[in-house]
Amino acid sequence: MTDIASSAVVRIDDVIELEVGKVGNGGIFISRHEGKIVFVRGAIDGERVMARVTAINAKWIRADVVEVLVASDQRTVPPCQYAQSCGGCDFQHVRLSHQRDLKRQILVEQLSHLGGVELVGDLPLSQIVVEPMPEETDGLRWRTRMRFQRGSDTSVAMLSARSKSLVDIHDCQIAADDAVAVAQSAKKFVKAREISVVTVNGSSVPQDSTGGPMIDEQVFSRTWHMKASSFWQIHRKAPETFVTIVQEFAQLSIGQSALDLYSGSGLFAAFLAKDVGATGTVVAVESSIDAVRNARRSCSDLAQLELVTSDVSKWLSENSEKSFDVVVLDPPRTGAGDIVCVHVAQMAARAIVYVACEPSALARDTATLVSHGWQLTKLRALDAFPMTSHFESFALFERTDPIQNDPILKPEPSSN
């Protein structure tokens, strides 16, 4: 039996009593023990818990809840029997409405602390909400891409939290109904340790060693024909929902121009090209050769769309003299970074639309854009990853002073 730790000396596997504080980025909650910050997994703000120590360094402790002494009224029974051991879902023990409020708190904290944001347009940042995805009722069966481990003879497995240990599973509540069964059957011919499954139109298929098979993803009236291994938004409603928001924020008209950075397979670029029409221009820049190949295959009818295979930072440096009415960017989790943001701030004439899956990256890049003459005027956040701590954000930036910052509109200096 593990002793309950009460002194300043805490060791791995000790069980400590904690008063749980606010949520932190990454699906953990913040507490303190003997002067150290404790990152607690499986808790809810306001609870009192017993937690087992899993990691220690000079400044912090990590711990997992083993017993709830005083429970929050937002605690619920996880819909998945593997929720406590599997590392896939951070928030299954939290009521869905409170999951979204926790994500709101994370977004507000990151944007205020790292981005210096107080207002979104005229709206206080604290009033931002995290919206459910369309047709979302219970937060289950939404995920269209899954990666399983081989597991035992009779099951596939998932990785446990912050560990390489495997948890055998016979179902995954956020995946399609048939995803686990398809992965289990695929073990007969997929020899790799990891088995990937893709769900298209409600049916799941395993990915083979070449990244196939070829699949069709339809978004509104356009179809993308690509390998199953290609990057694609994983929520079943994400592609159409995200495109709609980007178009709403960009407000492009016939004959205008747009730059789409980190454009992937051309999801946003295709619909931006439709918005600007045959007399407009959309340039899409993406470093992945396979992704650009998908875009060429699926968007060949759009003469106004120029697809570029290049590192984004390199392309911006080589084309810094160009200007676009709107710049859209959907960078990786690490964010765009200062160099890219400075170029974007100089090249966009009217608006910048930033799509983010990591709030801390959005916050850092927001600070850079604001310091270069832009203001965050609209912000939407969607719960595109229910039962986890992740969510998607969409930010619209507009020039703080178009007359002073736009060289075309800037008045001539006075001769007096």
N, C-alpha and C positions, 0 to 999 in steps of 0.2 A: 504493500500500500504506500502511495506517495504521501509524504508529509506536506501539510499546509504551510507554506512559506510565510513567515511573519517578520523576519529580520531583513536587514539591508542586503544580505547575501542571497541572491536568487540564482537558481541553477535550472538548466534544461530539465523539463518534466516536473518541476515544482508546480503546485497548484496555488494560485493566489486569488484573494478576494478583491474585486474591483467595483468601483462606481463608474458606470459607463457614461462618457460625455458625448460630444458631437461626432457626426460622421466625418470621415476623412476620405480623400480621393483614393480610389483603389479598392473599395469594398470593405474597409476596416472602420472601426470606431476608436476614438481616442480616450484613453484613461491615464491614470498616473499611479505609480507604486514606488514608494520609498524614493521620491524625487525624480524618478525616470518616467519618460513617456512610454505608455504601453499601447501598442496597436493590437486591437482585439478583433478576432474574426468570430462571427456567429452571434454577435450581441446586437442590441438596439439601444439607441440613446435613451438615457434615463433609467436603465436597468441596473440591478446589482447582481453580479455573477461570480461564479468560481471559474477560473480559466487556467488551462495548462500551458506553461511556458514552452515555446517551441524554438525561440531564437533570442539571443542576447548580444548586444554590443555595448560600447561605452555610454551611449546616449539613449538607447531605447530597448524595449523588450517586445517581442511578438508572443501572442498567446491566443489559444482557441478555447471558446466556452465549453465547459464540461457540465455545468449545472447553473440553472437560472434561479437565483434566490428571490428576486423581486422582478416580475416580468412586466414588460410594457404591454399596454392594451393594443399595440400594433403588432404584437407577435402572433403568428399563426402556425398551424401544422404545415410543414413543407409538403407540396404535392408529390415530390419525388422521394422515394425511400433512400436514395443515395446522397441526398443533399448535404448531409453533414460531412461525409467522407470524400465525395467527389469535389474537385476544384473548379468545376464548370460554372456554378451559380453561387454568387455571394449572398443574394438577398431572398432566397426561397422561404426563409423563416419570417419574412416581413410582409405585412399586408400590401397588396399591389399599389394602392393609393399612397401609402407611406413610402414605398420604394421610390415613387416619382417625386415626392417631397424631399426625400434624402438626396436625390440627384439634383434637384433644384438647389438645395443647400450647397452641394459640391460646386455647382456652376457659379453660384453667387460668390462663394468663398474664393475660388480661383480667379475670377475676373476682378474682384475687388482687391485682393491681396497682390496678385501678380500683374494684373492689367491696369490697376488704378481706376477702374470703372465705377462710377456712382450712378450714372444715368444711361439709359438706352433711349436715345431721343429725349423726350420729355418724361419718360417713365422711370421711376426709381428701379434700380437693378433688382432689388429685393422682391418686386412684384412679378418677376418672370416666373412662368410655370413650365413644367415639363409635361408635354402633351402625350396622350396615348397614341399609338399608331392606329390608322383606320381599321375598323372592324376588330379591334383588339378587345377581348372581354376578360380573359383569365391569364394572359401572359404565357400561354403554353402553345406548343406545336407551331412555332413561328420560324424556326431556323431551317434554312435550306442548304447549308453547308456544314458538314460534320467531319471531325477527324477522330477516329477511334484507334485504340491500341489493340493488339491481337488478343490479349487476355488469356483465359483458360480455354480448354477444349470446347466447353459448352457456352462460352460467352465472349463478348468483346469487353474492352475495358476503357476507362478514362483515367487520366492522371489525377492524383489527389492534390489538394491545395499546396502550392509552393514545395512540391516534392516530385520525385520521379517514381514514387510508389504507385502501383496500379490498383484501381478499384473495379472489380468485375461488375458489369451491369447487364440487365436484360431489357432495359428500356431507358429512354431519355425523354423526359417530359417536354423539353423545349424543341426537340427534333420532330420530324415527320413521323407518323405512326409506324411506318415500315422501315425507318432508317436503320435501327439496330439489327433487325432480322436480315436486311440486305447486307449489312456489314459482316454479320456472322456467316452468311452463305459465301460471301466473297473470300473468306479465309482459305477456301479450297483452291483458289487460283491466284490470289494476291499473296505473294511471298514476303512482302515488306512488313516491317514491324508496325507501321502505321497504315490504317485503312481509311481512305477518304470516301465519303458518300455525298452525292449531290441530289437534291430534290427539285424536280422540274414538273410543273403542272400536277403536283400532288403525288408523283411517283418518284421513288428513289433509285439511283443507279450507282454502282461502285466505280471509282476511278481506277483506270488500269495503269500499268507501269510507264506508259507513254504520255500520261496526262489526259487521255481520252476517257470515254468516247466523246464524240462531238455532240453538243446539245444545242437546243434553240431556246433562247430567253426572249420572251416578247414583252415589250414595254409600250403601252398604247398600241399604235398600229405598226411599230417598227420591230423587227426581229434581229437579234444578235445570234449568229451561228459561230460557236466557239468550243474549245476544249473544256471538258468538265473541270480541269485544273485552273482555268482562268479566274482571276479575281472578279468577284461580283458581290453586290450588296447581299447580306445574308438573311435579312428579314424578308419574308415573302412579299410584303407590301412596300418595301423600301424603294425599289427603283422608280416606280411611278410617283410615289409620295415625295421623294427627294427632288426629282426633276421638276415637279410642280412648284415646289418652294423656290428652287433656284430661278426658274422662269419668273415667278412672282417678284422676287427681289431684284432681278436684273432689269426687268421692264425694258427689254430691247424692242426696237422698232425696225421696220423695213429699211434697209440701206445702212444700218449701223454696223459697228464692229465689236467683236468680243475676243478675248484671249482666255483660253481654258487651260490652266496649269495642273499638272498631275492628272491628266485627262483619262487615264486608264483605257478602257475599250470604247471610249467616246460616248458614254451615256449622256452626260450633260451637253457635250458639244453638238451632238446630233439634233437636239431639240433647240439649242441656241441658234443653230444654223437655220432651222425652220423659222425661227422668230425674225431673223434679219433678212430672210428671203434671198432670192437670186442676186440682188444688187448689193447685198451686205457681205461681210467677211467674218469668218470664225477661224482662228488659229488654235489648234489643240496640241499641247506639248506633253509628251510622255516618254519616260526612259525605257520602259519595257517593250522590247521588240514584239513579243507575243501579243501584248495588249494592243499595240498599234496595228498589228496584223488583223486582230479582231475588228478593230474600227474600220480598217480599209474594206474588209469583207462585208461589213454590215452597213456602211454609210457611203458606198460608191456612187450613189445617185445624187449626192450633195456636192455640187461643183463649188459652192461657196465655202466649203470646209477644207482647210489645209491641215493635214495630219503630219506632225513632226516627231521623229524619234530622236530624243536628245535629253541629256540631263537638264533639268529645269534651270538651275543656277547658271549653267554654261550658256544656254540659249538666251537667257535674259541679258547676260553680260555682252553677248555678241549682237543683240538687237535692242539695245537700250534707247536708241533714238526713236523707236516706234511708239505709237500711242493707240489706245483702244478706248472705245466708249465705256466698256465694262470689262473688268478682269474677274474671272471665277477661279478659285483655287481650292483644291481638295487634297491637302498634303497628307503624308503618312502620320502616324501617331506622334512622331517627334516634332511635328509642326513644320512650317516653311522656313523659319529662321530669319535672322536680321537681314542678310544679304538679299534674299528673295523678296522680303517685305519692302525693303527700301526701293528696289527696282519696281515692284508693283505699285508702290505709292507714287512713283514718278510717271509710270506708263498709263495708269488709269485716268481717264478724263472725268468720268462722272460717278462711277460706283465700283466698289469691290465687294464681291460675294464670297465669303469664306465658309467652307464646309469643314466641320471638325468632329472627330471621334474622340479626341482627348482634350478635356477642358483646360488643363494646365498649358498645353501647347497653344490653344486659342488665346489664352490670357496673355502669354508672353508676346505672341505676334500682334495682339491688339495693342499692347503698349508701344510696340515699334511703329505701327501704322498711325496711332494717335500722335506720336511725337513727330510724324512727318506730314501733318496737316489733314488727318482724316478723323472722322467721328463715328462711333458706333451708334447707328440710328434705328436699327431693327435687330431683334434677336428672337429666334425660335429654337426650342429644344424638344426633341422627340424621344420617347422611350422606345427606341428601336432595338433594344436588347433586354427585354423583360427578364426578371429574376436574377439579373446580373447588375453590377454597379455601373455598367457602361451606358452611354446614350449618345445621340448625335445632335450637334448644334449647327445652326445656320445664322451667320452674322452678316449684316449689311453695313458697309461703311460708305459714308459720303463725305465729300470735302467740307471742312469746317468753314472755309471762305473761298468759294469757287473763283471769285474775281481776283483775289490776291495770289492764289496758288496755281491757277491755270494760265500758262504762258500765252494762250490764244486770247483769253479774256482779260488778262492783266492790263490796266490802263497804262498809256505812255507816261513816263515821268514828266513832271511839270518843268517848264523851261525857266520858271522864276527862281 
